Amino acid sequence: MKKNKNFLSGLIVLLLTITIISCNTPSEKHVELENAQTQLEENINMYKTVWNKVINERQIDLINEDSFDINATSLATSNGNVVGLENFKAYYNNYLIGFSDAEFTLIDIFGQADKMVKHWNFKGTHDGDFFGVPATGKKVDINGTTLVKMKDGKILSEQDYTDFLTFYKQLGLM
């Protein structure tokens, strides 16, 4: 009987040890999810910093290979997709030229893996040429949402959604 108790006690200790060890050893999926979350947090921090500097600090030259993929794309603009760093930079420079006091605020940003969604606000006075529209002197204050795709820690593509009817009315164009 004593042998059986010792065997049973040993078996219980072994099973408890295996259970404890297996609970402390993260699964491959757990490690993958942790790495994806870390990458997402790094992407969000970089993204916030870059766009704050590009629009609010007017540093358009930060649209470069350090933070953007060479094939950076602005999807579904009024003239179709804008592809490539120089075209991407020229596209967003319209906002700096058209609104010398442009103020861009990220209200919220979240994501999963290499995809992010940002909710933003853009304010400014239309005091310069904006995509060929001469200055109206009107103030704008619009909100929008952007779908963002990252690649290797760099911005690959963006697709903006906003209420253009309200935007055009604020500009006095409608």
Disulfide bonds with the S-S distance in Angstrom:
none
